[in-house]
Amino acid sequence: MLEWAFVALGSNLGDRLHNLALGRRKLAGLVGTAVVAESRVEETEPVGGVAQGDFLNQMVLLRTERSAEELLRAGHEAEREAGRVPSERWGPRALDVDIVRFGEHIIREPHITVPHPELPHRPFWLRELAELLPHVTQLVLPVWAQVGPKRRGHILRVAALVETWAIAMSRTPDERSRWVRAALGHDAVRDAPPEDLARWADGKWGIPALYHGAAAAHVARDHGETDPGVLDAMTYHSVGYVGWDEVGRMLFMADCLEPGRKFRRQRRAALAAQVPDDPAGVLAHVVRMRLKWALKHRHPILPEGAEFWNDVLSS
């Protein structure tokens, strides 16, 4: 049975780029395995407190017939071939290969733990995972979507981000599906004709720029979406809603923090990485950012949004 596998590579000794390439080749050389996508290479400071040089990190997405244990053995072979020798925990290494996620499997064995227990604590892994998730075929827009290429990219980045958070926060597959459905649908009719948006939204709020959320929920409902939390997340994603459950709050944050937006990129990336450990704290930051933006651009603040923002900032 084919599975999706996310494998992290890291190196801070020798020819670091060469070592990463060796790891990719070793994994791709496994029978029944293909490298589907590679994240960008990123230089990061070491974790764990041991004095050493910076790492180059990269994550690869595999489609494989091999087991997680077989992938790990191939990774260890690549580590030895790169010249890695036994060393202290968190110490320097020519190549480090870690299985971050293997399909929907949860593995708890002495020699392997999947999803990787350090995922919530490594911001660069979260960034790399979010970069690769759109390549997984499950992340496809609804059949009723009406969007151009630019909007499609935004939607897929938002969906990848919420799924990354759901994985890092150990949410169930059913809950993760709710987050992803809301994300894939929230802007899915943004590029539809204005008259269709107005009709589907039933003129909600009387502000054409905000019709797309209510319109998306309307069309999603017509196509079989019955989850009230998912529909509320779509409807109010640009406004805010005190009645949201977790899916609405996650979509609200991801819509602002997805990496394709150009403003304050480093700050937003740092906040996105903090979500699994402090979702309430990050939500408050996002609310302040959006409130400042609304006031600066004299954007109308609707009653639902004011109630939501007051609730978040007073808690």
Contacts in CASP RR format, 6 or more apart in sequence:
PFRMAT RR
TARGET T0000
AUTHOR 0000-0000-0000
METHOD contacts of the structure
MODEL  1
MLEWAFVALGSNLGDRLHNLALGRRKLAGLVGTAVVAESRVEETEPVGGV
AQGDFLNQMVLLRTERSAEELLRAGHEAEREAGRVPSERWGPRALDVDIV
RFGEHIIREPHITVPHPELPHRPFWLRELAELLPHVTQLVLPVWAQVGPK
RRGHILRVAALVETWAIAMSRTPDERSRWVRAALGHDAVRDAPPEDLARW
ADGKWGIPALYHGAAAAHVARDHGETDPGVLDAMTYHSVGYVGWDEVGRM
LFMADCLEPGRKFRRQRRAALAAQVPDDPAGVLAHVVRMRLKWALKHRHP
ILPEGAEFWNDVLSS
1 65 0 8 1.000
2 63 0 8 1.000
2 64 0 8 1.000
2 65 0 8 1.000
3 63 0 8 1.000
3 64 0 8 1.000
3 65 0 8 1.000
3 102 0 8 1.000
3 103 0 8 1.000
3 105 0 8 1.000
4 36 0 8 1.000
4 61 0 8 1.000
4 62 0 8 1.000
4 63 0 8 1.000
4 101 0 8 1.000
4 102 0 8 1.000
4 103 0 8 1.000
4 136 0 8 1.000
5 61 0 8 1.000
5 62 0 8 1.000
5 63 0 8 1.000
5 64 0 8 1.000
5 68 0 8 1.000
5 71 0 8 1.000
5 99 0 8 1.000
5 101 0 8 1.000
5 102 0 8 1.000
5 103 0 8 1.000
6 59 0 8 1.000
6 60 0 8 1.000
6 61 0 8 1.000
6 62 0 8 1.000
6 99 0 8 1.000
6 100 0 8 1.000
6 101 0 8 1.000
6 102 0 8 1.000
6 129 0 8 1.000
6 132 0 8 1.000
7 27 0 8 1.000
7 59 0 8 1.000
7 60 0 8 1.000
7 62 0 8 1.000
7 71 0 8 1.000
7 75 0 8 1.000
7 97 0 8 1.000
7 98 0 8 1.000
7 99 0 8 1.000
7 100 0 8 1.000
8 57 0 8 1.000
8 58 0 8 1.000
8 59 0 8 1.000
8 96 0 8 1.000
8 97 0 8 1.000
8 98 0 8 1.000
8 99 0 8 1.000
8 100 0 8 1.000
8 116 0 8 1.000
8 125 0 8 1.000
8 128 0 8 1.000
9 19 0 8 1.000
9 20 0 8 1.000
9 23 0 8 1.000
9 24 0 8 1.000
9 57 0 8 1.000
9 58 0 8 1.000
9 59 0 8 1.000
9 60 0 8 1.000
9 95 0 8 1.000
9 96 0 8 1.000
9 97 0 8 1.000
10 16 0 8 1.000
10 19 0 8 1.000
10 20 0 8 1.000
10 55 0 8 1.000
10 56 0 8 1.000
10 57 0 8 1.000
10 58 0 8 1.000
10 93 0 8 1.000
10 95 0 8 1.000
10 96 0 8 1.000
10 97 0 8 1.000
11 19 0 8 1.000
11 20 0 8 1.000
11 55 0 8 1.000
11 56 0 8 1.000
11 82 0 8 1.000
11 93 0 8 1.000
11 94 0 8 1.000
11 95 0 8 1.000
11 96 0 8 1.000
12 46 0 8 1.000
12 52 0 8 1.000
12 53 0 8 1.000
12 54 0 8 1.000
12 55 0 8 1.000
12 56 0 8 1.000
12 92 0 8 1.000
12 93 0 8 1.000
13 19 0 8 1.000
13 92 0 8 1.000
13 93 0 8 1.000
13 94 0 8 1.000
14 94 0 8 1.000
16 55 0 8 1.000
16 56 0 8 1.000
17 41 0 8 1.000
17 56 0 8 1.000
19 82 0 8 1.000
19 94 0 8 1.000
19 95 0 8 1.000
20 41 0 8 1.000
20 56 0 8 1.000
20 58 0 8 1.000
20 95 0 8 1.000
22 78 0 8 1.000
22 81 0 8 1.000
22 82 0 8 1.000
22 95 0 8 1.000
23 75 0 8 1.000
23 78 0 8 1.000
23 82 0 8 1.000
23 95 0 8 1.000
23 97 0 8 1.000
24 35 0 8 1.000
24 38 0 8 1.000
24 58 0 8 1.000
24 60 0 8 1.000
25 78 0 8 1.000
26 74 0 8 1.000
26 75 0 8 1.000
26 77 0 8 1.000
26 78 0 8 1.000
26 81 0 8 1.000
27 33 0 8 1.000
27 35 0 8 1.000
27 60 0 8 1.000
27 62 0 8 1.000
27 71 0 8 1.000
27 74 0 8 1.000
27 75 0 8 1.000
27 78 0 8 1.000
27 97 0 8 1.000
28 34 0 8 1.000
28 35 0 8 1.000
28 62 0 8 1.000
29 74 0 8 1.000
30 64 0 8 1.000
30 66 0 8 1.000
30 70 0 8 1.000
30 71 0 8 1.000
30 74 0 8 1.000
31 65 0 8 1.000
31 66 0 8 1.000
32 64 0 8 1.000
32 65 0 8 1.000
32 66 0 8 1.000
33 62 0 8 1.000
33 63 0 8 1.000
33 64 0 8 1.000
33 65 0 8 1.000
33 66 0 8 1.000
33 71 0 8 1.000
34 62 0 8 1.000
34 63 0 8 1.000
34 64 0 8 1.000
35 60 0 8 1.000
35 61 0 8 1.000
35 62 0 8 1.000
36 61 0 8 1.000
36 62 0 8 1.000
36 63 0 8 1.000
36 135 0 8 1.000
37 60 0 8 1.000
37 61 0 8 1.000
37 132 0 8 1.000
37 135 0 8 1.000
38 58 0 8 1.000
38 59 0 8 1.000
38 60 0 8 1.000
38 61 0 8 1.000
38 132 0 8 1.000
39 58 0 8 1.000
39 59 0 8 1.000
39 60 0 8 1.000
39 127 0 8 1.000
39 128 0 8 1.000
39 131 0 8 1.000
39 132 0 8 1.000
40 58 0 8 1.000
40 128 0 8 1.000
40 131 0 8 1.000
41 56 0 8 1.000
41 57 0 8 1.000
41 58 0 8 1.000
42 56 0 8 1.000
42 57 0 8 1.000
42 58 0 8 1.000
42 124 0 8 1.000
42 127 0 8 1.000
42 128 0 8 1.000
43 54 0 8 1.000
43 55 0 8 1.000
43 56 0 8 1.000
43 57 0 8 1.000
44 54 0 8 1.000
44 55 0 8 1.000
44 57 0 8 1.000
44 124 0 8 1.000
45 54 0 8 1.000
45 55 0 8 1.000
46 52 0 8 1.000
46 53 0 8 1.000
46 54 0 8 1.000
46 55 0 8 1.000
46 90 0 8 1.000
46 91 0 8 1.000
46 92 0 8 1.000
47 90 0 8 1.000
47 121 0 8 1.000
47 122 0 8 1.000
48 90 0 8 1.000
49 90 0 8 1.000
50 88 0 8 1.000
50 90 0 8 1.000
50 91 0 8 1.000
50 92 0 8 1.000
52 91 0 8 1.000
52 92 0 8 1.000
53 92 0 8 1.000
57 124 0 8 1.000
57 125 0 8 1.000
57 128 0 8 1.000
58 128 0 8 1.000
59 100 0 8 1.000
59 125 0 8 1.000
59 128 0 8 1.000
59 129 0 8 1.000
59 131 0 8 1.000
59 132 0 8 1.000
60 132 0 8 1.000
61 132 0 8 1.000
61 135 0 8 1.000
61 136 0 8 1.000
62 71 0 8 1.000
64 71 0 8 1.000
66 74 0 8 1.000
68 99 0 8 1.000
68 102 0 8 1.000
68 105 0 8 1.000
68 107 0 8 1.000
68 112 0 8 1.000
68 114 0 8 1.000
69 111 0 8 1.000
69 112 0 8 1.000
71 99 0 8 1.000
71 102 0 8 1.000
72 97 0 8 1.000
72 99 0 8 1.000
72 111 0 8 1.000
72 112 0 8 1.000
75 97 0 8 1.000
76 97 0 8 1.000
78 95 0 8 1.000
78 97 0 8 1.000
79 93 0 8 1.000
79 94 0 8 1.000
79 95 0 8 1.000
79 96 0 8 1.000
79 97 0 8 1.000
82 94 0 8 1.000
82 95 0 8 1.000
83 94 0 8 1.000
83 95 0 8 1.000
84 93 0 8 1.000
84 94 0 8 1.000
84 95 0 8 1.000
84 96 0 8 1.000
87 93 0 8 1.000
98 116 0 8 1.000
98 118 0 8 1.000
99 112 0 8 1.000
99 114 0 8 1.000
99 116 0 8 1.000
100 114 0 8 1.000
100 115 0 8 1.000
100 116 0 8 1.000
100 119 0 8 1.000
100 125 0 8 1.000
100 129 0 8 1.000
101 114 0 8 1.000
101 115 0 8 1.000
101 116 0 8 1.000
101 119 0 8 1.000
101 129 0 8 1.000
101 167 0 8 1.000
102 114 0 8 1.000
102 115 0 8 1.000
104 173 0 8 1.000
105 114 0 8 1.000
106 114 0 8 1.000
106 115 0 8 1.000
107 113 0 8 1.000
107 114 0 8 1.000
115 167 0 8 1.000
115 170 0 8 1.000
116 125 0 8 1.000
118 125 0 8 1.000
119 125 0 8 1.000
119 126 0 8 1.000
119 129 0 8 1.000
119 167 0 8 1.000
119 168 0 8 1.000
120 126 0 8 1.000
120 168 0 8 1.000
120 169 0 8 1.000
120 276 0 8 1.000
120 277 0 8 1.000
121 277 0 8 1.000
123 269 0 8 1.000
123 270 0 8 1.000
123 273 0 8 1.000
126 164 0 8 1.000
126 165 0 8 1.000
126 168 0 8 1.000
126 272 0 8 1.000
126 273 0 8 1.000
126 276 0 8 1.000
127 259 0 8 1.000
127 269 0 8 1.000
127 272 0 8 1.000
127 273 0 8 1.000
129 160 0 8 1.000
129 164 0 8 1.000
129 167 0 8 1.000
130 157 0 8 1.000
130 160 0 8 1.000
130 161 0 8 1.000
130 164 0 8 1.000
130 259 0 8 1.000
130 272 0 8 1.000
131 160 0 8 1.000
131 259 0 8 1.000
132 160 0 8 1.000
133 139 0 8 1.000
133 159 0 8 1.000
133 160 0 8 1.000
133 163 0 8 1.000
133 164 0 8 1.000
134 153 0 8 1.000
134 156 0 8 1.000
134 157 0 8 1.000
134 159 0 8 1.000
134 160 0 8 1.000
138 180 0 8 1.000
139 156 0 8 1.000
139 159 0 8 1.000
139 160 0 8 1.000
139 163 0 8 1.000
139 180 0 8 1.000
139 184 0 8 1.000
140 184 0 8 1.000
141 147 0 8 1.000
141 152 0 8 1.000
141 155 0 8 1.000
141 156 0 8 1.000
141 184 0 8 1.000
141 185 0 8 1.000
141 188 0 8 1.000
142 184 0 8 1.000
142 185 0 8 1.000
142 188 0 8 1.000
142 220 0 8 1.000
142 223 0 8 1.000
143 223 0 8 1.000
144 188 0 8 1.000
144 189 0 8 1.000
144 219 0 8 1.000
144 220 0 8 1.000
144 222 0 8 1.000
144 223 0 8 1.000
145 152 0 8 1.000
145 155 0 8 1.000
145 185 0 8 1.000
145 188 0 8 1.000
145 189 0 8 1.000
146 188 0 8 1.000
146 189 0 8 1.000
146 190 0 8 1.000
146 191 0 8 1.000
146 192 0 8 1.000
147 155 0 8 1.000
147 187 0 8 1.000
147 188 0 8 1.000
147 189 0 8 1.000
147 190 0 8 1.000
147 191 0 8 1.000
148 191 0 8 1.000
151 187 0 8 1.000
151 190 0 8 1.000
151 191 0 8 1.000
154 187 0 8 1.000
154 258 0 8 1.000
154 260 0 8 1.000
155 183 0 8 1.000
155 184 0 8 1.000
155 185 0 8 1.000
155 186 0 8 1.000
155 187 0 8 1.000
155 188 0 8 1.000
156 184 0 8 1.000
157 258 0 8 1.000
157 259 0 8 1.000
157 260 0 8 1.000
158 183 0 8 1.000
158 186 0 8 1.000
158 187 0 8 1.000
158 251 0 8 1.000
158 254 0 8 1.000
158 255 0 8 1.000
158 258 0 8 1.000
159 180 0 8 1.000
159 183 0 8 1.000
159 184 0 8 1.000
161 183 0 8 1.000
161 254 0 8 1.000
161 257 0 8 1.000
161 258 0 8 1.000
161 259 0 8 1.000
161 272 0 8 1.000
162 179 0 8 1.000
162 180 0 8 1.000
162 182 0 8 1.000
162 183 0 8 1.000
162 250 0 8 1.000
162 251 0 8 1.000
162 254 0 8 1.000
163 176 0 8 1.000
163 179 0 8 1.000
163 180 0 8 1.000
163 183 0 8 1.000
165 179 0 8 1.000
165 250 0 8 1.000
165 254 0 8 1.000
165 275 0 8 1.000
165 276 0 8 1.000
165 279 0 8 1.000
166 175 0 8 1.000
166 176 0 8 1.000
166 179 0 8 1.000
166 180 0 8 1.000
166 250 0 8 1.000
167 176 0 8 1.000
168 276 0 8 1.000
169 276 0 8 1.000
169 279 0 8 1.000
171 179 0 8 1.000
175 246 0 8 1.000
175 247 0 8 1.000
178 227 0 8 1.000
178 229 0 8 1.000
178 230 0 8 1.000
178 247 0 8 1.000
179 246 0 8 1.000
179 247 0 8 1.000
179 250 0 8 1.000
179 251 0 8 1.000
181 225 0 8 1.000
181 227 0 8 1.000
181 230 0 8 1.000
182 229 0 8 1.000
182 230 0 8 1.000
182 233 0 8 1.000
182 234 0 8 1.000
182 237 0 8 1.000
182 247 0 8 1.000
182 248 0 8 1.000
182 250 0 8 1.000
182 251 0 8 1.000
183 251 0 8 1.000
183 254 0 8 1.000
185 216 0 8 1.000
185 220 0 8 1.000
185 234 0 8 1.000
186 213 0 8 1.000
186 216 0 8 1.000
186 233 0 8 1.000
186 234 0 8 1.000
186 237 0 8 1.000
186 251 0 8 1.000
186 255 0 8 1.000
187 212 0 8 1.000
187 213 0 8 1.000
187 216 0 8 1.000
188 216 0 8 1.000
188 219 0 8 1.000
188 220 0 8 1.000
189 196 0 8 1.000
189 197 0 8 1.000
189 200 0 8 1.000
189 212 0 8 1.000
189 215 0 8 1.000
189 216 0 8 1.000
189 219 0 8 1.000
190 212 0 8 1.000
190 216 0 8 1.000
192 200 0 8 1.000
192 212 0 8 1.000
192 215 0 8 1.000
194 208 0 8 1.000
194 211 0 8 1.000
196 215 0 8 1.000
197 208 0 8 1.000
197 211 0 8 1.000
197 212 0 8 1.000
197 215 0 8 1.000
198 208 0 8 1.000
198 211 0 8 1.000
200 211 0 8 1.000
200 214 0 8 1.000
200 215 0 8 1.000
200 218 0 8 1.000
200 219 0 8 1.000
201 210 0 8 1.000
201 211 0 8 1.000
201 212 0 8 1.000
201 213 0 8 1.000
201 214 0 8 1.000
201 215 0 8 1.000
201 218 0 8 1.000
202 214 0 8 1.000
202 218 0 8 1.000
203 211 0 8 1.000
203 214 0 8 1.000
204 210 0 8 1.000
204 211 0 8 1.000
204 214 0 8 1.000
204 235 0 8 1.000
205 214 0 8 1.000
205 239 0 8 1.000
205 302 0 8 1.000
207 300 0 8 1.000
210 238 0 8 1.000
210 239 0 8 1.000
210 302 0 8 1.000
212 238 0 8 1.000
213 234 0 8 1.000
213 235 0 8 1.000
213 236 0 8 1.000
213 237 0 8 1.000
213 238 0 8 1.000
214 235 0 8 1.000
216 234 0 8 1.000
216 235 0 8 1.000
217 225 0 8 1.000
217 231 0 8 1.000
217 232 0 8 1.000
217 234 0 8 1.000
217 235 0 8 1.000
220 230 0 8 1.000
220 231 0 8 1.000
220 234 0 8 1.000
221 231 0 8 1.000
225 231 0 8 1.000
229 244 0 8 1.000
229 245 0 8 1.000
229 247 0 8 1.000
229 248 0 8 1.000
230 247 0 8 1.000
232 241 0 8 1.000
232 243 0 8 1.000
232 244 0 8 1.000
232 245 0 8 1.000
232 248 0 8 1.000
233 244 0 8 1.000
233 247 0 8 1.000
233 248 0 8 1.000
233 251 0 8 1.000
233 252 0 8 1.000
234 251 0 8 1.000
235 241 0 8 1.000
236 244 0 8 1.000
236 248 0 8 1.000
236 304 0 8 1.000
236 305 0 8 1.000
236 308 0 8 1.000
237 248 0 8 1.000
237 251 0 8 1.000
237 252 0 8 1.000
237 255 0 8 1.000
238 255 0 8 1.000
239 302 0 8 1.000
239 304 0 8 1.000
239 305 0 8 1.000
239 308 0 8 1.000
240 252 0 8 1.000
240 304 0 8 1.000
240 305 0 8 1.000
240 308 0 8 1.000
240 309 0 8 1.000
241 248 0 8 1.000
241 304 0 8 1.000
241 305 0 8 1.000
241 308 0 8 1.000
242 304 0 8 1.000
242 307 0 8 1.000
242 308 0 8 1.000
242 311 0 8 1.000
243 308 0 8 1.000
244 252 0 8 1.000
244 308 0 8 1.000
249 279 0 8 1.000
249 283 0 8 1.000
250 275 0 8 1.000
250 279 0 8 1.000
252 283 0 8 1.000
252 286 0 8 1.000
253 272 0 8 1.000
253 275 0 8 1.000
253 279 0 8 1.000
253 282 0 8 1.000
253 283 0 8 1.000
253 286 0 8 1.000
254 272 0 8 1.000
256 268 0 8 1.000
256 286 0 8 1.000
256 289 0 8 1.000
256 290 0 8 1.000
257 268 0 8 1.000
257 269 0 8 1.000
257 271 0 8 1.000
257 272 0 8 1.000
257 275 0 8 1.000
257 282 0 8 1.000
257 286 0 8 1.000
258 272 0 8 1.000
259 265 0 8 1.000
259 268 0 8 1.000
259 269 0 8 1.000
259 272 0 8 1.000
261 268 0 8 1.000
264 289 0 8 1.000
271 282 0 8 1.000
271 285 0 8 1.000
271 286 0 8 1.000
272 282 0 8 1.000
274 281 0 8 1.000
274 282 0 8 1.000
275 282 0 8 1.000
280 315 0 8 1.000
283 312 0 8 1.000
284 312 0 8 1.000
284 313 0 8 1.000
287 308 0 8 1.000
287 309 0 8 1.000
287 312 0 8 1.000
287 313 0 8 1.000
288 313 0 8 1.000
290 309 0 8 1.000
291 301 0 8 1.000
291 309 0 8 1.000
293 299 0 8 1.000
294 300 0 8 1.000
294 301 0 8 1.000
301 309 0 8 1.000
END
